[in-house]
Every structure is written in structure tokens, then in C-alpha cells.
Amino acid sequence: MLIQHKQEGNRGIYFIEDDGNVLAEIIYANADDDKLMIIEHTEVDDELRGKNVGYELVHKVVDHARMHGQKVAPICPFAKAIFDKKPDFQDVLAQ
């Protein structure tokens, strides 16, 4: 399953698509001079639920933040729940 990334200005999305249809996405915005990524929304189509796709999207954001020296603020309840369960993501969690 290919996770793609697009960013325009201070907004970005990691997503999975099939035949032009987005089946899963995590939407974020950069703030504080690109030092902070705010996860605004995560959505996974019913056909991909239960396959760890949501977790993989959050993991992509974490990897992105690490590569760019950013912190992450998970406003999205799903992403926040993942951060709460994964102590290895705490290094990028905004305080």
C-alpha cells in the first residue's frame, strides 16, 4: 500500500488512493515557522479499517517531523490516541 504525500504552503496531506479515490488520509498544517505540525484530521475508508492504516499515516507524520526537526500537536482525536499509546512517538510530541 503506497502512502503518498502532498504539501502546498503550510498545509499537507499523507494519503492512500486507488483509481483516483482517496481511501485514507491524514491532514496537517505547519505552524510556528514550520517548527510545529498540527494533525487536524485522519480518515480511513471502511474497506481499510482494521489494517493499521491509520497508525501508518500517523507514523509517516512522525517520521516527517523527525526528519525536519518539528514537533507534532495531534488535535485529531484518533492521532492523539495513537500518541497516547506509543511512547516511542513522545520525542516529537509538542508539550
Secondary structure as a PSIPRED ss2 file (coil, helix, strand):
# PSIPRED VFORMAT (PSIPRED V4.0)

   1 M C   1.000  0.000  0.000
   2 L C   1.000  0.000  0.000
   3 I C   1.000  0.000  0.000
   4 Q E   0.000  0.000  1.000
   5 H E   0.000  0.000  1.000
   6 K E   0.000  0.000  1.000
   7 Q E   0.000  0.000  1.000
   8 E E   0.000  0.000  1.000
   9 G C   1.000  0.000  0.000
  10 N C   1.000  0.000  0.000
  11 R E   0.000  0.000  1.000
  12 G E   0.000  0.000  1.000
  13 I E   0.000  0.000  1.000
  14 Y E   0.000  0.000  1.000
  15 F E   0.000  0.000  1.000
  16 I E   0.000  0.000  1.000
  17 E E   0.000  0.000  1.000
  18 D E   0.000  0.000  1.000
  19 D C   1.000  0.000  0.000
  20 G C   1.000  0.000  0.000
  21 N E   0.000  0.000  1.000
  22 V E   0.000  0.000  1.000
  23 L E   0.000  0.000  1.000
  24 A E   0.000  0.000  1.000
  25 E E   0.000  0.000  1.000
  26 I E   0.000  0.000  1.000
  27 I E   0.000  0.000  1.000
  28 Y E   0.000  0.000  1.000
  29 A E   0.000  0.000  1.000
  30 N E   0.000  0.000  1.000
  31 A E   0.000  0.000  1.000
  32 D C   1.000  0.000  0.000
  33 D C   1.000  0.000  0.000
  34 D C   1.000  0.000  0.000
  35 K C   1.000  0.000  0.000
  36 L E   0.000  0.000  1.000
  37 M E   0.000  0.000  1.000
  38 I E   0.000  0.000  1.000
  39 I E   0.000  0.000  1.000
  40 E E   0.000  0.000  1.000
  41 H E   0.000  0.000  1.000
  42 T E   0.000  0.000  1.000
  43 E E   0.000  0.000  1.000
  44 V E   0.000  0.000  1.000
  45 D C   1.000  0.000  0.000
  46 D H   0.000  1.000  0.000
  47 E H   0.000  1.000  0.000
  48 L H   0.000  1.000  0.000
  49 R C   1.000  0.000  0.000
  50 G C   1.000  0.000  0.000
  51 K C   1.000  0.000  0.000
  52 N C   1.000  0.000  0.000
  53 V H   0.000  1.000  0.000
  54 G H   0.000  1.000  0.000
  55 Y H   0.000  1.000  0.000
  56 E H   0.000  1.000  0.000
  57 L H   0.000  1.000  0.000
  58 V H   0.000  1.000  0.000
  59 H H   0.000  1.000  0.000
  60 K H   0.000  1.000  0.000
  61 V H   0.000  1.000  0.000
  62 V H   0.000  1.000  0.000
  63 D H   0.000  1.000  0.000
  64 H H   0.000  1.000  0.000
  65 A H   0.000  1.000  0.000
  66 R H   0.000  1.000  0.000
  67 M H   0.000  1.000  0.000
  68 H H   0.000  1.000  0.000
  69 G C   1.000  0.000  0.000
  70 Q C   1.000  0.000  0.000
  71 K E   0.000  0.000  1.000
  72 V E   0.000  0.000  1.000
  73 A E   0.000  0.000  1.000
  74 P E   0.000  0.000  1.000
  75 I C   1.000  0.000  0.000
  76 C C   1.000  0.000  0.000
  77 P H   0.000  1.000  0.000
  78 F H   0.000  1.000  0.000
  79 A H   0.000  1.000  0.000
  80 K H   0.000  1.000  0.000
  81 A H   0.000  1.000  0.000
  82 I H   0.000  1.000  0.000
  83 F H   0.000  1.000  0.000
  84 D H   0.000  1.000  0.000
  85 K H   0.000  1.000  0.000
  86 K C   1.000  0.000  0.000
  87 P H   0.000  1.000  0.000
  88 D H   0.000  1.000  0.000
  89 F H   0.000  1.000  0.000
  90 Q H   0.000  1.000  0.000
  91 D H   0.000  1.000  0.000
  92 V H   0.000  1.000  0.000
  93 L E   0.000  0.000  1.000
  94 A C   1.000  0.000  0.000
  95 Q C   1.000  0.000  0.000
